[in-house]
Amino acid sequence: MIGRILLAVDDSAPAFAAADLAIELAQTLTAELRAVTVAEEGHLPDRVLGAVASRARRAGVRVETVTLADGMPPFELTLAEADRWGADLVVMGRSDQRRLGPAYVGSQTSRLLEFAEIPVLVVPGPAPG
């Protein structure tokens, strides 16, 4: 059973697509939702987490927000928070870098998928146009 969903977000379009799906899942499953982001230079965590919290409130979903301190790779911080909180599922957006050929999975996403011991749902960004 999925009772706790950890949403890893940044300020990219795929991250907000992942947020929308995580909110919908939390609503459908009556699961707890925790949104996390990494405090990186040039990144505005309060703005990102505020936008996610606003979307969740509009959907009637309660969400906790957490800014993870920089210092380790984002995938490690995310996995550590998922473990600490007892998450059943991690939801995150796929890299928004575009390449010809197969869908591109960024290095942090790839590493998280490699080391996660719980299910990870990787959401593509919104369709162009």
ChimeraX commands (.cxc) that place a marker at each C-alpha (Angstrom):
marker #1 position 0.00,0.00,0.00 radius 0.5
marker #1 position 1.21,3.50,-0.79 radius 0.5
marker #1 position 0.63,5.71,2.23 radius 0.5
marker #1 position 3.54,8.16,1.88 radius 0.5
marker #1 position 4.61,9.80,-1.36 radius 0.5
marker #1 position 7.86,11.76,-1.53 radius 0.5
marker #1 position 7.90,14.26,-4.40 radius 0.5
marker #1 position 11.32,15.53,-5.51 radius 0.5
marker #1 position 10.99,18.84,-7.37 radius 0.5
marker #1 position 13.01,21.63,-8.89 radius 0.5
marker #1 position 11.88,24.51,-11.08 radius 0.5
marker #1 position 11.57,22.54,-14.33 radius 0.5
marker #1 position 8.44,21.73,-16.35 radius 0.5
marker #1 position 8.88,17.95,-15.80 radius 0.5
marker #1 position 9.09,18.53,-12.04 radius 0.5
marker #1 position 5.76,20.36,-12.07 radius 0.5
marker #1 position 4.23,17.60,-14.22 radius 0.5
marker #1 position 5.48,15.16,-11.56 radius 0.5
marker #1 position 3.97,17.38,-8.84 radius 0.5
marker #1 position 0.57,17.30,-10.54 radius 0.5
marker #1 position 0.69,13.51,-10.78 radius 0.5
marker #1 position 1.91,13.09,-7.19 radius 0.5
marker #1 position -0.91,15.33,-5.96 radius 0.5
marker #1 position -3.44,13.30,-7.94 radius 0.5
marker #1 position -2.02,10.05,-6.54 radius 0.5
marker #1 position -2.08,11.40,-2.98 radius 0.5
marker #1 position -5.68,12.49,-3.46 radius 0.5
marker #1 position -6.77,9.15,-4.93 radius 0.5
marker #1 position -4.88,7.03,-2.38 radius 0.5
marker #1 position -5.46,9.38,0.57 radius 0.5
marker #1 position -1.71,9.25,1.01 radius 0.5
marker #1 position 0.56,11.68,2.81 radius 0.5
marker #1 position 2.58,13.91,0.48 radius 0.5
marker #1 position 5.95,15.46,1.19 radius 0.5
marker #1 position 7.59,17.71,-1.41 radius 0.5
marker #1 position 11.35,18.17,-1.22 radius 0.5
marker #1 position 13.82,20.27,-3.13 radius 0.5
marker #1 position 17.56,20.80,-2.82 radius 0.5
marker #1 position 18.87,24.24,-1.85 radius 0.5
marker #1 position 21.32,24.75,-4.70 radius 0.5
marker #1 position 22.92,28.00,-5.79 radius 0.5
marker #1 position 20.63,29.93,-8.13 radius 0.5
marker #1 position 17.63,27.80,-7.10 radius 0.5
marker #1 position 14.73,29.36,-5.20 radius 0.5
marker #1 position 13.42,26.55,-2.99 radius 0.5
marker #1 position 10.71,28.62,-1.30 radius 0.5
marker #1 position 9.22,29.59,-4.66 radius 0.5
marker #1 position 9.25,26.01,-5.97 radius 0.5
marker #1 position 7.84,24.48,-2.79 radius 0.5
marker #1 position 5.28,27.28,-2.46 radius 0.5
marker #1 position 4.01,26.59,-5.98 radius 0.5
marker #1 position 3.68,22.86,-5.22 radius 0.5
marker #1 position 1.92,23.54,-1.92 radius 0.5
marker #1 position -0.51,25.88,-3.66 radius 0.5
marker #1 position -1.36,23.24,-6.28 radius 0.5
marker #1 position -1.87,20.64,-3.56 radius 0.5
marker #1 position -4.15,22.92,-1.52 radius 0.5
marker #1 position -6.30,23.61,-4.59 radius 0.5
marker #1 position -6.72,19.84,-4.95 radius 0.5
marker #1 position -7.56,19.40,-1.28 radius 0.5
marker #1 position -4.31,17.57,-0.52 radius 0.5
marker #1 position -2.23,18.40,2.53 radius 0.5
marker #1 position 1.47,18.57,1.80 radius 0.5
marker #1 position 4.59,19.04,3.87 radius 0.5
marker #1 position 7.49,20.85,2.25 radius 0.5
marker #1 position 11.16,20.37,3.06 radius 0.5
marker #1 position 14.27,22.07,1.70 radius 0.5
marker #1 position 17.20,19.68,1.71 radius 0.5
marker #1 position 20.58,21.24,2.46 radius 0.5
marker #1 position 23.06,21.18,-0.38 radius 0.5
marker #1 position 26.33,19.34,0.12 radius 0.5
marker #1 position 25.64,15.87,-1.26 radius 0.5
marker #1 position 24.38,14.91,-4.70 radius 0.5
marker #1 position 20.61,15.53,-4.98 radius 0.5
marker #1 position 19.85,11.83,-5.51 radius 0.5
marker #1 position 21.57,10.97,-2.20 radius 0.5
marker #1 position 19.70,13.70,-0.33 radius 0.5
marker #1 position 16.40,12.54,-1.82 radius 0.5
marker #1 position 17.01,8.89,-0.96 radius 0.5
marker #1 position 18.08,9.78,2.57 radius 0.5
marker #1 position 14.91,11.84,3.09 radius 0.5
marker #1 position 12.73,9.06,1.64 radius 0.5
marker #1 position 14.31,6.60,4.05 radius 0.5
marker #1 position 14.14,8.96,7.05 radius 0.5
marker #1 position 10.46,9.79,6.40 radius 0.5
marker #1 position 9.46,6.22,5.52 radius 0.5
marker #1 position 8.26,6.98,1.99 radius 0.5
marker #1 position 6.55,4.22,0.00 radius 0.5
marker #1 position 7.05,5.91,-3.37 radius 0.5
marker #1 position 9.28,8.61,-4.85 radius 0.5
marker #1 position 7.85,10.72,-7.68 radius 0.5
marker #1 position 10.07,12.97,-9.78 radius 0.5
marker #1 position 10.25,14.54,-13.21 radius 0.5
marker #1 position 12.48,13.34,-16.00 radius 0.5
marker #1 position 15.23,15.71,-17.09 radius 0.5
marker #1 position 13.92,18.35,-19.43 radius 0.5
marker #1 position 17.00,18.13,-21.63 radius 0.5
marker #1 position 15.99,17.10,-25.12 radius 0.5
marker #1 position 17.98,14.74,-27.29 radius 0.5
marker #1 position 17.29,12.91,-30.49 radius 0.5
marker #1 position 16.40,9.29,-29.94 radius 0.5
marker #1 position 15.33,7.66,-26.67 radius 0.5
marker #1 position 14.04,9.70,-23.76 radius 0.5
marker #1 position 16.85,11.27,-21.77 radius 0.5
marker #1 position 17.14,10.39,-18.09 radius 0.5
marker #1 position 19.46,12.76,-16.24 radius 0.5
marker #1 position 22.34,11.59,-14.09 radius 0.5
marker #1 position 20.60,12.32,-10.77 radius 0.5
marker #1 position 17.45,10.46,-11.86 radius 0.5
marker #1 position 19.52,7.58,-13.15 radius 0.5
marker #1 position 21.45,7.31,-9.88 radius 0.5
marker #1 position 18.27,7.53,-7.82 radius 0.5
marker #1 position 16.74,4.71,-9.88 radius 0.5
marker #1 position 19.91,2.67,-9.41 radius 0.5
marker #1 position 20.02,2.96,-5.62 radius 0.5
marker #1 position 16.37,3.30,-4.56 radius 0.5
marker #1 position 14.93,0.47,-2.51 radius 0.5
marker #1 position 11.35,1.66,-2.99 radius 0.5
marker #1 position 9.41,2.30,-6.21 radius 0.5
marker #1 position 10.28,5.43,-8.17 radius 0.5
marker #1 position 7.88,7.01,-10.65 radius 0.5
marker #1 position 9.64,9.17,-13.25 radius 0.5
marker #1 position 7.27,11.56,-15.02 radius 0.5
marker #1 position 8.02,13.12,-18.41 radius 0.5
marker #1 position 7.38,16.79,-18.88 radius 0.5
marker #1 position 4.22,18.13,-20.46 radius 0.5
marker #1 position 3.76,17.41,-24.16 radius 0.5
marker #1 position 5.03,20.20,-26.42 radius 0.5
marker #1 position 2.32,22.56,-27.65 radius 0.5
marker link #1:1,2 radius 0.2
marker link #1:2,3 radius 0.2
marker link #1:3,4 radius 0.2
marker link #1:4,5 radius 0.2
marker link #1:5,6 radius 0.2
marker link #1:6,7 radius 0.2
marker link #1:7,8 radius 0.2
marker link #1:8,9 radius 0.2
marker link #1:9,10 radius 0.2
marker link #1:10,11 radius 0.2
marker link #1:11,12 radius 0.2
marker link #1:12,13 radius 0.2
marker link #1:13,14 radius 0.2
marker link #1:14,15 radius 0.2
marker link #1:15,16 radius 0.2
marker link #1:16,17 radius 0.2
marker link #1:17,18 radius 0.2
marker link #1:18,19 radius 0.2
marker link #1:19,20 radius 0.2
marker link #1:20,21 radius 0.2
marker link #1:21,22 radius 0.2
marker link #1:22,23 radius 0.2
marker link #1:23,24 radius 0.2
marker link #1:24,25 radius 0.2
marker link #1:25,26 radius 0.2
marker link #1:26,27 radius 0.2
marker link #1:27,28 radius 0.2
marker link #1:28,29 radius 0.2
marker link #1:29,30 radius 0.2
marker link #1:30,31 radius 0.2
marker link #1:31,32 radius 0.2
marker link #1:32,33 radius 0.2
marker link #1:33,34 radius 0.2
marker link #1:34,35 radius 0.2
marker link #1:35,36 radius 0.2
marker link #1:36,37 radius 0.2
marker link #1:37,38 radius 0.2
marker link #1:38,39 radius 0.2
marker link #1:39,40 radius 0.2
marker link #1:40,41 radius 0.2
marker link #1:41,42 radius 0.2
marker link #1:42,43 radius 0.2
marker link #1:43,44 radius 0.2
marker link #1:44,45 radius 0.2
marker link #1:45,46 radius 0.2
marker link #1:46,47 radius 0.2
marker link #1:47,48 radius 0.2
marker link #1:48,49 radius 0.2
marker link #1:49,50 radius 0.2
marker link #1:50,51 radius 0.2
marker link #1:51,52 radius 0.2
marker link #1:52,53 radius 0.2
marker link #1:53,54 radius 0.2
marker link #1:54,55 radius 0.2
marker link #1:55,56 radius 0.2
marker link #1:56,57 radius 0.2
marker link #1:57,58 radius 0.2
marker link #1:58,59 radius 0.2
marker link #1:59,60 radius 0.2
marker link #1:60,61 radius 0.2
marker link #1:61,62 radius 0.2
marker link #1:62,63 radius 0.2
marker link #1:63,64 radius 0.2
marker link #1:64,65 radius 0.2
marker link #1:65,66 radius 0.2
marker link #1:66,67 radius 0.2
marker link #1:67,68 radius 0.2
marker link #1:68,69 radius 0.2
marker link #1:69,70 radius 0.2
marker link #1:70,71 radius 0.2
marker link #1:71,72 radius 0.2
marker link #1:72,73 radius 0.2
marker link #1:73,74 radius 0.2
marker link #1:74,75 radius 0.2
marker link #1:75,76 radius 0.2
marker link #1:76,77 radius 0.2
marker link #1:77,78 radius 0.2
marker link #1:78,79 radius 0.2
marker link #1:79,80 radius 0.2
marker link #1:80,81 radius 0.2
marker link #1:81,82 radius 0.2
marker link #1:82,83 radius 0.2
marker link #1:83,84 radius 0.2
marker link #1:84,85 radius 0.2
marker link #1:85,86 radius 0.2
marker link #1:86,87 radius 0.2
marker link #1:87,88 radius 0.2
marker link #1:88,89 radius 0.2
marker link #1:89,90 radius 0.2
marker link #1:90,91 radius 0.2
marker link #1:91,92 radius 0.2
marker link #1:92,93 radius 0.2
marker link #1:93,94 radius 0.2
marker link #1:94,95 radius 0.2
marker link #1:95,96 radius 0.2
marker link #1:96,97 radius 0.2
marker link #1:97,98 radius 0.2
marker link #1:98,99 radius 0.2
marker link #1:99,100 radius 0.2
marker link #1:100,101 radius 0.2
marker link #1:101,102 radius 0.2
marker link #1:102,103 radius 0.2
marker link #1:103,104 radius 0.2
marker link #1:104,105 radius 0.2
marker link #1:105,106 radius 0.2
marker link #1:106,107 radius 0.2
marker link #1:107,108 radius 0.2
marker link #1:108,109 radius 0.2
marker link #1:109,110 radius 0.2
marker link #1:110,111 radius 0.2
marker link #1:111,112 radius 0.2
marker link #1:112,113 radius 0.2
marker link #1:113,114 radius 0.2
marker link #1:114,115 radius 0.2
marker link #1:115,116 radius 0.2
marker link #1:116,117 radius 0.2
marker link #1:117,118 radius 0.2
marker link #1:118,119 radius 0.2
marker link #1:119,120 radius 0.2
marker link #1:120,121 radius 0.2
marker link #1:121,122 radius 0.2
marker link #1:122,123 radius 0.2
marker link #1:123,124 radius 0.2
marker link #1:124,125 radius 0.2
marker link #1:125,126 radius 0.2
marker link #1:126,127 radius 0.2
marker link #1:127,128 radius 0.2
marker link #1:128,129 radius 0.2
view
